[in-house]
Amino acid sequence: MRERSPWIAVLFWTLMSIATLFPVYWLFVISVKPAVELFSTPSLWLSDFYWKNYTDVLSDRTLRSYMVNSLIISSGNALLCTTLGFFACYALTRFDLGGKESIFFWTITNRMAPPAVFLLPLFLLLTQVYRVGDFSLADSRTGMILVYCTFNLPFAIWTLRPTLDGIPRELDEAAFVDGAGSWRVIFEVVFPLARPGLAVTLILTWVFAWNEYLLAATLTNFNARTLTTGLSEYVTTTGTNWGIMAAISVFTLIPALIVFSLVQRHIVAGLTFGAVKG
């Protein structure tokens, strides 16, 4: 059994990989087939490549603006949430604040609630409370970045907490003894050691903002509309353009794969940082 167990593990993970990657493969197959072939003789295998779906997506100025909006909103939200989460975790883990466990639990309650609960209050905030004259955060990239902070900032704080807990406070105290100030300790002692956790937090919050649909579909009209909301425009009363929708979906996968490939070496280290303390 000891000799067979590695082969069993290989077979198991091979089947799991196939089950995981098959929807992606099927998505690509749909994106390179004309509508006639999809509805007449659907097949799992590629007989020919029909690239018009991709050319239609790339030539559509509206879809290109949606992609730019998605990139700006996702990147801005990820940077903002990671930065604020880092400083929040530093304060909560380095200082003896009363009730900090309650503060940690309170932050995660926003993440536990379904996003639909916040639709009405967020809509009123963007259209009424944050409106100054003709300026409004409604249907703006800045407004959507702040909206996504409602859900991603608590996640960033909880993701970074094990990382900050795993960095000994004695390092801070030693730096203070050597004459370093608070900002120098943060950026020269704590920040370099927390980079794996920061990388994981950055990529996860970016992916969450990139994939979000409900809030973007409800709180945007055109100026800040994202690529995921563009999919719904191809579902009409006269039919559904599955080829274009599949091509758009493939485009939404590409940036996420690129970001993952750039920080993949930090992911395991960041997720396990602080799990074992000496």
C-alpha positions in Angstrom: 0.0 0.0 0.0 2.9 2.3 0.7 4.1 1.8 -2.9 0.7 2.4 -4.3 -0.4 5.4 -2.2 1.7 7.9 -4.2 0.0 6.7 -7.5 -3.4 7.0 -5.8 -2.6 10.6 -4.8 -1.4 11.4 -8.3 -4.6 9.9 -9.8 -6.7 11.8 -7.3 -5.1 15.2 -7.9 -5.2 14.6 -11.7 -8.9 14.0 -11.6 -9.4 17.1 -9.4 -7.3 19.2 -11.8 -9.4 18.0 -14.7 -12.6 18.7 -12.9 -11.4 22.2 -12.0 -10.0 23.1 -15.4 -12.7 21.6 -17.6 -15.1 24.6 -17.2 -12.3 26.9 -18.3 -11.7 24.7 -21.3 -15.4 24.6 -22.2 -15.6 28.4 -21.8 -12.8 28.8 -24.4 -14.5 26.3 -26.7 -17.7 28.3 -26.6 -15.8 31.6 -27.3 -14.3 30.3 -30.5 -17.4 28.8 -32.1 -20.1 30.6 -34.1 -23.6 30.6 -32.8 -24.9 28.3 -35.5 -22.5 25.6 -34.5 -23.2 26.0 -30.8 -26.9 25.4 -31.2 -26.7 22.8 -34.0 -24.0 20.4 -33.1 -22.3 21.3 -29.8 -19.1 19.4 -29.3 -16.4 19.2 -26.7 -13.7 19.3 -29.3 -12.3 22.1 -31.4 -12.7 21.7 -35.1 -12.0 25.2 -36.1 -11.3 28.6 -34.5 -13.9 31.3 -34.9 -12.0 34.5 -33.8 -14.8 37.0 -34.7 -16.1 36.9 -31.1 -12.8 38.2 -29.9 -12.4 40.8 -32.6 -16.0 42.0 -31.9 -15.1 42.4 -28.2 -11.8 44.2 -28.9 -13.4 46.6 -31.5 -16.2 47.5 -29.1 -15.2 50.9 -27.5 -17.8 50.5 -24.8 -16.3 47.1 -23.6 -12.8 48.6 -23.7 -14.0 51.4 -21.4 -15.5 48.8 -19.1 -12.2 46.9 -18.9 -10.3 50.1 -18.1 -12.9 50.8 -15.4 -12.4 47.3 -13.9 -8.6 47.7 -13.9 -8.7 51.1 -12.2 -11.4 50.2 -9.6 -9.9 46.8 -8.7 -6.3 48.2 -8.5 -7.3 51.3 -6.5 -9.4 49.3 -4.1 -6.7 46.6 -3.6 -4.1 49.2 -2.8 -6.4 51.2 -0.5 -7.6 48.2 1.4 -4.1 46.7 1.8 -2.7 50.0 3.0 -5.5 50.7 5.5 -5.6 47.1 6.6 -1.8 47.1 7.3 -1.9 50.2 9.5 -5.1 49.0 11.2 -3.5 45.6 12.0 -0.3 47.3 13.2 -2.2 49.5 15.7 -4.4 46.6 16.9 -1.5 44.1 17.3 1.2 46.5 18.6 -0.7 48.6 21.1 -2.6 47.3 24.1 -6.0 48.6 23.2 -8.9 47.6 25.3 -11.5 45.5 23.5 -9.4 44.9 20.4 -10.8 41.4 20.0 -14.3 43.0 19.8 -13.0 45.4 17.2 -11.6 42.5 15.1 -15.0 40.7 15.3 -16.9 43.9 14.5 -14.9 44.5 11.3 -15.6 41.0 10.0 -19.4 41.3 10.5 -19.5 43.5 7.4 -18.0 40.7 5.4 -20.4 38.2 6.8 -23.5 40.1 5.7 -24.8 39.6 2.2 -24.0 42.5 -0.2 -27.7 43.0 -1.1 -28.2 44.3 2.5 -26.0 47.3 1.7 -27.4 48.2 -1.7 -30.0 50.8 -0.5 -27.8 52.6 2.1 -24.8 52.7 -0.3 -27.0 54.0 -3.1 -28.3 56.8 -0.8 -24.8 57.6 0.4 -23.4 57.9 -3.1 -26.4 59.9 -4.5 -27.4 62.1 -1.5 -24.9 62.2 1.4 -21.7 62.5 -0.6 -23.2 64.9 -3.2 -21.7 68.4 -3.2 -23.4 70.6 -5.8 -23.0 68.9 -9.2 -20.3 66.6 -7.9 -21.4 63.1 -6.9 -19.7 59.9 -6.2 -22.5 58.0 -7.9 -21.5 56.2 -11.0 -17.8 57.1 -10.5 -14.6 55.1 -10.1 -13.8 56.7 -6.8 -17.2 55.9 -5.5 -16.9 52.2 -6.5 -13.5 52.0 -4.9 -14.9 53.2 -1.6 -17.9 50.9 -1.9 -15.7 47.9 -2.3 -13.8 48.9 0.8 -17.0 48.1 2.8 -16.4 44.4 2.1 -12.7 44.1 1.3 -11.2 46.2 4.1 -12.5 43.8 6.8 -11.1 40.9 4.8 -7.8 42.7 4.5 -7.6 43.3 8.2 -8.3 39.6 9.0 -5.9 38.4 6.4 -3.0 40.6 7.7 -3.6 39.9 11.4 -1.7 36.5 11.4 1.1 38.2 9.5 1.5 41.0 12.0 1.0 38.7 15.0 3.9 36.5 13.6 6.4 39.5 13.7 7.9 39.6 17.2 7.3 42.9 19.0 10.8 42.6 20.3 12.0 43.8 16.9 10.1 47.0 17.3 11.4 47.5 20.8 15.0 46.9 19.6 14.6 49.5 16.8 13.1 52.0 19.3 16.1 51.5 21.6 18.5 52.2 18.7 16.7 55.5 18.1 14.3 54.7 15.3 11.0 56.6 15.2 7.6 55.1 14.7 7.4 55.6 11.0 10.9 54.1 10.5 10.0 51.1 12.5 6.9 50.6 10.4 8.6 50.9 7.0 12.0 49.5 7.7 11.3 46.7 10.3 7.6 45.6 10.1 6.8 46.3 6.4 9.6 44.2 4.8 8.8 41.2 7.1 5.1 41.5 6.2 5.5 41.6 2.4 4.3 38.0 1.9 1.1 38.7 3.8 0.7 42.0 2.0 1.1 40.3 -1.4 -1.7 37.8 -0.5 -4.0 40.5 0.7 -3.4 42.6 -2.4 -4.1 39.8 -4.8 -7.2 38.5 -3.0 -8.8 41.9 -2.6 -8.0 42.7 -6.2 -9.7 39.5 -7.4 -12.7 40.2 -5.2 -13.1 43.7 -6.7 -12.5 42.4 -10.2 -15.1 39.7 -10.1 -17.8 41.7 -8.2 -21.1 42.0 -10.1 -24.1 42.9 -7.9 -22.9 46.2 -6.6 -21.4 47.3 -9.9 -24.6 46.5 -11.7 -26.8 48.4 -9.3 -24.6 51.4 -8.4 -23.2 52.3 -11.9 -24.8 53.4 -15.1 -22.1 54.0 -17.7 -19.1 56.0 -16.4 -17.9 53.4 -13.9 -19.5 50.3 -15.3 -17.2 47.3 -15.1 -16.4 44.4 -17.4 -18.5 41.9 -15.5 -21.6 44.0 -15.8 -21.0 44.1 -19.6 -21.9 40.4 -19.8 -25.6 41.2 -18.9 -25.9 43.4 -22.0 -25.8 40.4 -24.2 -28.8 38.7 -22.6 -31.8 40.2 -24.4 -35.4 39.3 -25.1 -34.4 38.2 -28.6 -31.7 35.8 -27.4 -28.3 35.4 -25.8 -25.0 35.9 -27.6 -23.1 33.1 -25.9 -20.0 33.5 -28.0 -19.5 37.1 -27.1 -20.2 36.4 -23.4 -17.7 33.6 -23.4 -15.1 35.8 -25.1 -15.6 38.5 -22.5 -15.3 36.0 -19.7 -12.0 34.8 -21.2 -10.8 38.4 -21.1 -11.8 38.7 -17.4 -9.6 35.6 -16.6 -6.5 37.0 -18.2 -5.7 39.9 -15.8 -6.4 37.6 -12.8 -4.0 35.0 -14.1 -1.3 37.6 -14.7 -1.6 39.0 -11.2 -1.6 35.5 -9.7 1.5 34.5 -11.7 3.4 37.6 -10.5 2.8 37.0 -6.8 2.3 33.2 -6.6 5.6 32.7 -4.7 4.3 34.9 -1.9 0.9 33.2 -1.6 1.8 30.1 0.4 4.3 32.1 2.6 1.7 34.8 3.3 -1.1 32.4 4.1 1.1 30.4 6.6 3.0 33.3 8.1 2.5 33.4 11.8 0.8 30.0 12.0 3.7 28.6 14.1 5.4 30.7 16.7 8.6 29.8 18.4 
